[in-house]
Structure formats: structure tokens, C-alpha cells
Amino acid sequence: MEPLSRLPSSPPLDFPRELSIVFNMWRREKTTGEDSHPYPGKLIAVEGLDGSGKTTQIHLLKRWLEISGYRVFFTEWNSSILVKKATKKGKKRQLLTPTTFSLIHATDFADRYECQILPMLKARYIVLCDRYLYTAFARDSVRGCDSGWLRRIYGYAVKPDITFYFHVSFEVAIDRILAGRQKLKYFEAGMDMGFSDNLEESFRIFQQRLNEVYEQMVEEFEFVVVDGQVDVHEKQRRMRKIVSEQIDLSRYRRRVR
């Protein structure tokens, strides 16, 4: 793979807009892993296995902050309109290789980062992310993408002020998912990796490997670990306590006209 330092300073004129966004973000100064960012807003992310309870908790936190009168913006993984059709088509036809799958998600993230996350941080909002770049670090590395390459791709993105990692045993996470789904999806189960011909068995192997990668990132990225197996209300209580202690929420109150 061509080193980033050897890439031209601007994308070719015939580059698709989607790829140009990722290219331009690559050229920015790396910030991932720095202790803090220079923006007046605050960034809070949740990470963890599917079935760990992270999505429920980030929505409860969002509602609490909104009711309390704070400026809040919410964004979630793989939600950019820019690449929605390409992602859907690629998954439906099972056309995505690990690299193309990774780059599609990188494009999704770059679009949301440039058009949503960064502007809201500059506007002094509390930005809540249901999964951040650590999802790519986990999923794409399990699919065989080089971890150093992944960190360079997302090197422009700031480190969240707080990253909650919902820790559950992969067995518990799998049981929760299987109990709530009639059928697992092809890529969700990691069937593209050839772990097993059996959908459920492939899913179990994929989730176990994801769990191992997440556990390795806890110390590196200073995740705040939350026990994903305790009561829903207890998880939320702890999140609110940590947010209140680490962020001066009074600075983010909506102005009353």
C-alpha cells in the first residue's frame, strides 16, 4: 500500500465525491490518540459488542441531557446518506471485500465527521456518538485489515472526551442478539470471512474475536468500562455520574429566548 506521505496533495479530478471526502480527511493533521481536542464542545462515544446495551444507554443519556436543557447532537455509525445506497447494494449482492467494506465505512465516518461532528463541536454542543472509529478498529482488523493502516485512515479524528465501553461476555451478547432476531445478516455474522458455513457459529466466532480486540483497546484509548450485565438503570446512573463529574454541563445549557 502506498504510504500516505507519498500521496498527492489533492485528489484526482475524476475522483468520485465519496472517495474525495476520505482522501481530503487523510491529508489532515493526525489527532487520534491525543489527550484533548481544541473545540469548545464535548464528544461522548459508546462502544461494545452488539447486545452489550450501548445503544439503549446512549439514547437514555441523550434524553436526560435534552430534558435537562443542554445542547445535544446525536449521530450513529453507518448512517451517512452519502454512501447508504452503495452500502446497501454491496451487502445485498455480497460484493464487499474486507478492504472495500472498511473504506465504505471510512467514507461514512468522514462525511459525518466533517458535516456533523466537527461543526457541532465547534458550535459548543455535546456530541453523542453511537459507536465511533473504534468500531472500525475492531471489526475491520478482525476482517484482516492492518491495524496501523486503520489508525492512519482515521488519524484526523479527535479522541472523545469520554468513551464508554460496555463490557459483557461475548456469550451474553450473543444470547441477547439471537433472542431478539429472527435471522442473522450475512455480514453481521462474519460469513464473508469463512469462519464457518453455519450462520450462528460464524456469528459466535466473529463476536468472540471482536471481543478480544475491544479488550485490547481499553487501556490504549482509556475507555471508561461499564458492566454491561448490570441493571439498565444502574448503567445509566453511572454514566450520568461520570458525565456530570468530567464535564461542566453548565457551559452547554440552551439559551432561553
C-alpha positions in Angstrom: 0.0 0.0 0.0 1.3 3.5 -0.9 2.4 5.4 2.2 0.2 8.4 3.0 3.2 10.7 2.8 3.6 9.9 -0.9 0.0 10.6 -1.8 -0.6 13.8 -3.9 -1.8 16.9 -2.1 -5.2 16.8 -3.7 -7.4 14.0 -5.2 -7.5 13.5 -9.0 -10.2 15.4 -10.8 -12.1 12.3 -11.8 -12.3 11.0 -8.2 -15.9 10.2 -7.0 -17.1 12.7 -4.4 -17.3 9.9 -1.8 -13.6 9.0 -2.2 -12.6 12.6 -2.3 -14.0 13.2 1.1 -11.9 10.4 2.6 -8.8 11.5 0.7 -9.1 15.1 2.0 -9.6 13.9 5.5 -6.4 11.7 5.2 -4.4 14.8 4.4 -5.3 16.5 7.7 -3.1 16.5 10.7 -3.4 13.4 12.8 -5.1 13.8 16.1 -6.4 10.4 17.1 -5.0 9.4 20.5 -4.3 13.0 21.6 -5.4 13.7 25.2 -7.8 16.5 24.2 -9.2 18.4 21.3 -9.3 22.2 20.8 -13.0 22.6 20.3 -15.5 24.1 22.8 -17.9 21.2 22.5 -17.7 17.8 24.1 -17.6 14.4 22.5 -19.0 11.3 24.1 -19.0 7.9 22.4 -20.2 4.4 23.3 -18.6 1.2 22.1 -19.0 -2.5 22.7 -20.3 -5.7 21.2 -23.8 -5.8 19.6 -26.1 -6.8 22.5 -24.0 -5.0 25.1 -26.7 -2.4 25.7 -24.7 0.6 24.4 -27.4 1.9 22.1 -30.1 1.8 24.8 -27.8 3.7 27.1 -26.7 6.4 24.7 -30.3 7.1 23.9 -31.2 7.3 27.6 -28.3 9.7 28.1 -29.4 11.8 25.2 -32.9 12.1 26.6 -31.6 13.0 30.0 -29.4 15.8 28.7 -32.2 17.2 26.4 -34.7 17.3 29.3 -32.1 18.9 31.5 -31.8 21.7 28.9 -28.4 21.0 27.4 -27.3 21.4 23.7 -27.0 17.9 22.4 -26.4 16.3 18.9 -26.6 12.6 18.2 -25.0 10.6 15.4 -24.7 6.9 14.8 -22.4 4.5 12.9 -23.1 3.8 9.3 -25.8 6.5 8.9 -24.4 8.8 6.2 -26.8 9.3 3.3 -23.8 9.8 1.0 -22.9 6.1 1.0 -26.2 4.5 2.0 -27.1 3.2 -1.4 -23.6 1.8 -2.2 -23.5 0.1 1.2 -26.9 -1.5 0.8 -26.2 -2.6 -2.8 -22.8 -4.1 -1.8 -24.2 -6.0 1.1 -27.2 -7.3 -0.8 -25.1 -8.7 -3.6 -22.3 -9.8 -1.2 -19.8 -7.8 -3.2 -17.8 -6.3 -0.4 -14.2 -7.4 0.3 -12.8 -6.6 3.8 -10.9 -3.6 2.3 -13.9 -2.1 0.3 -16.1 -2.7 3.4 -13.6 -0.8 5.5 -13.4 2.1 3.0 -17.1 2.4 2.7 -17.4 2.8 6.5 -14.4 5.2 6.5 -16.3 7.3 3.9 -19.4 7.2 6.0 -17.5 8.3 9.1 -15.6 11.0 7.2 -18.8 12.5 5.8 -20.5 12.6 9.3 -17.3 13.8 11.0 -16.9 16.7 8.5 -20.6 17.7 8.2 -21.9 16.8 11.6 -19.5 16.0 14.4 -16.9 18.7 13.8 -19.4 21.6 13.2 -21.3 20.6 16.4 -18.1 20.5 18.5 -17.2 24.0 17.2 -20.7 25.2 18.0 -20.3 24.1 21.7 -22.6 21.1 21.6 -22.3 17.9 23.5 -22.0 15.3 20.6 -23.1 11.8 21.3 -21.9 9.0 19.1 -23.4 5.6 19.0 -20.1 3.9 18.0 -17.0 5.8 16.9 -13.9 4.9 15.0 -13.1 2.2 17.5 -15.8 0.1 15.8 -13.8 0.2 12.6 -10.6 -0.7 14.5 -12.3 -3.8 15.9 -14.4 -5.0 13.0 -12.0 -4.3 10.2 -9.0 -5.7 12.0 -10.9 -8.9 12.7 -11.7 -9.0 8.9 -7.9 -8.8 8.3 -7.2 -5.1 7.7 -3.9 -3.9 9.1 -4.4 -2.1 12.4 -1.8 0.5 11.6 -3.5 1.2 8.3 -6.8 1.7 10.0 -5.3 4.1 12.5 -3.8 6.2 9.7 -7.2 6.3 7.8 -8.9 7.7 10.9 -5.9 9.7 12.0 -7.7 13.0 11.5 -10.4 12.3 14.1 -10.3 13.7 17.6 -10.3 11.5 20.6 -13.7 11.6 22.5 -13.7 13.3 25.9 -15.4 10.2 27.2 -15.6 6.7 25.6 -17.9 4.3 27.4 -17.1 0.7 26.7 -19.9 -1.7 27.6 -18.2 -4.9 28.7 -20.2 -8.1 28.5 -19.1 -11.7 27.9 -19.5 -12.5 24.3 -21.7 -15.4 25.3 -24.2 -13.0 26.9 -24.1 -10.6 24.0 -24.7 -13.4 21.5 -27.7 -14.7 23.5 -29.2 -11.3 23.6 -28.9 -10.8 19.9 -30.1 -14.3 19.0 -33.1 -13.8 21.3 -34.2 -10.7 19.5 -33.5 -11.6 15.9 -35.4 -14.0 13.6 -32.4 -14.3 11.4 -28.8 -13.0 11.4 -27.5 -11.0 8.5 -24.6 -12.2 6.3 -22.0 -9.6 7.1 -23.2 -9.2 10.7 -22.4 -12.8 11.2 -19.0 -12.5 9.6 -20.0 -15.0 6.9 -17.7 -13.2 4.4 -14.7 -14.3 6.4 -15.4 -18.1 6.0 -15.2 -18.7 9.7 -18.0 -21.4 9.4 -20.7 -22.4 6.9 -23.2 -22.2 9.8 -24.6 -18.7 10.3 -24.9 -18.8 14.0 -21.5 -20.5 14.5 -19.8 -17.9 12.3 -21.5 -15.1 14.3 -20.2 -16.6 17.6 -16.6 -16.8 16.2 -16.8 -13.3 14.8 -18.2 -11.8 18.1 -15.5 -13.6 20.2 -12.7 -12.1 18.1 -14.3 -8.7 18.2 -14.5 -9.0 22.0 -10.7 -9.8 22.1 -9.9 -6.7 20.1 -12.1 -4.4 22.2 -10.5 -5.7 25.4 -7.0 -4.9 23.9 -8.1 -1.3 23.2 -9.4 -0.5 26.7 -6.1 0.7 28.1 -4.8 2.2 24.8 -7.7 4.5 24.3 -8.7 5.0 28.0 -12.2 3.6 27.7 -14.5 4.0 30.7 -15.6 0.4 31.3 -19.2 -0.1 32.2 -20.5 -3.5 33.3 -23.0 -4.3 30.6 -24.6 -7.1 32.6 -25.9 -4.9 35.4 -29.4 -3.4 35.6 -30.3 -0.9 32.8 -31.0 1.8 35.4 -27.7 1.2 37.2 -25.7 1.5 34.0 -27.4 4.8 33.3 -26.9 6.1 36.8 -23.2 5.5 36.5 -23.0 7.2 33.0 -24.8 10.3 34.3 -22.5 10.5 37.3 -19.3 10.2 35.2 -20.6 12.8 32.6 -21.5 15.2 35.4 -18.1 14.8 37.1 -16.0 15.1 34.0 -17.9 17.8 32.0 -19.0 21.2 33.2 -22.5 20.8 31.9 -23.5 24.4 32.9 -21.5 25.5 29.9 -23.8 23.7 27.5 -27.2 24.9 28.6 -29.5 26.0 25.8 -30.1 29.7 25.8 -33.7 30.7 26.7 -35.0 33.4 24.5 
